Amino acid sequence: MKTRWRSEADEWTTDGSKISSADNLNVVRAVLEEGSVIVEHWFYRGSRSPNRLIFDDFDDFLNHLNNETYAGDAIHIWSFAALCKDENTIAHGKCPDETGQIPKSGAY
């Protein structure tokens, strides 16, 4: 990851959890073999609001890490399948046509 800037007041160290560690990357790769991951990308020192992304492919995820992140950014990752279940949907509906009608059935 590239360094854009850093503040020594943040106590930079070689200890701690690194998103690029082999263990973290292996976990992400394993989950992606089964489904999607949700990624929340927080920008170091709050330079802007976080991005929320969904990845289905490990290479796409790595490309994001290698090209869109900077030293100090925080990355949080969740399994889509573990979190996004019908029983915890907060809203659901079908998109109506211009007359307001929706299909009762259909292939989804």
C-alpha positions in Angstrom: 0.0 0.0 0.0 1.1 3.5 -0.8 1.7 6.2 1.8 -0.1 9.4 1.2 0.8 11.0 4.5 1.1 10.0 8.2 1.0 11.7 11.5 3.5 10.6 14.1 0.9 11.4 16.7 -0.9 8.2 15.6 2.0 6.1 17.0 2.8 4.0 13.9 4.2 0.5 14.7 4.9 -2.8 13.0 2.7 -4.6 15.6 -1.0 -5.0 15.0 -3.5 -6.4 12.5 -2.6 -5.8 8.9 -5.3 -6.4 6.3 -2.6 -7.5 3.9 -1.4 -10.4 6.2 -1.4 -13.9 4.8 -4.0 -14.9 7.5 -6.4 -12.1 6.6 -6.1 -12.6 2.9 -6.6 -16.4 3.3 -9.8 -15.8 5.2 -11.1 -13.4 2.6 -10.2 -15.8 -0.2 -12.0 -18.7 1.5 -15.2 -16.7 2.1 -15.1 -15.5 -1.6 -15.0 -19.2 -2.7 -18.4 -19.5 -1.1 -19.9 -16.1 -1.9 -19.5 -12.4 -1.6 -17.8 -10.1 1.0 -18.9 -6.7 2.1 -16.0 -4.3 2.6 -16.0 -1.0 4.5 -13.0 1.1 3.6 -12.3 3.9 6.1 -9.9 6.6 5.0 -6.9 7.4 7.3 -7.5 10.5 9.4 -11.1 10.9 8.2 -10.2 12.4 4.9 -13.7 11.5 3.7 -16.6 9.2 4.5 -16.1 5.5 4.2 -16.7 3.5 1.0 -18.8 0.4 1.2 -18.2 -2.2 -1.5 -19.2 -5.8 -2.3 -16.7 -8.1 -3.9 -17.4 -11.5 -5.6 -13.8 -12.1 -6.8 -10.5 -12.2 -4.9 -8.5 -10.6 -7.6 -10.9 -7.6 -7.7 -10.6 -7.3 -3.9 -6.8 -7.4 -4.2 -6.9 -4.8 -6.9 -8.9 -2.5 -4.6 -6.3 -3.0 -1.8 -3.4 -2.4 -4.1 -4.7 0.5 -6.0 -7.4 2.3 -3.9 -6.0 2.2 -0.4 -3.3 4.1 1.4 -1.2 3.4 4.5 -3.4 3.9 7.6 -6.7 3.2 5.9 -8.9 0.8 7.9 -10.6 -2.1 6.1 -13.5 -4.0 7.7 -14.8 -7.1 5.9 -18.0 -9.3 6.5 -19.4 -12.4 4.8 -22.4 -11.4 2.8 -24.0 -14.9 3.2 -23.5 -14.8 7.0 -25.2 -11.4 7.4 -27.7 -11.0 4.6 -30.5 -13.4 5.4 -34.2 -13.2 4.6 -35.0 -13.0 8.4 -33.1 -9.8 8.9 -34.2 -7.9 5.8 -35.3 -4.4 6.8 -37.4 -3.8 3.6 -38.5 -5.8 0.7 -40.6 -5.2 -2.4 -40.8 -5.5 -6.1 -40.3 -2.5 -8.5 -43.7 -1.4 -10.0 -44.3 -0.6 -13.6 -45.6 2.9 -14.7 -49.1 1.9 -13.7 -48.1 0.8 -10.2 -48.5 -3.0 -10.8 -46.0 -5.6 -9.7 -45.9 -9.3 -10.6 -47.3 -11.9 -8.1 -44.8 -14.5 -9.3 -41.7 -14.7 -11.4 -38.3 -16.2 -11.8 -35.9 -14.7 -9.3 
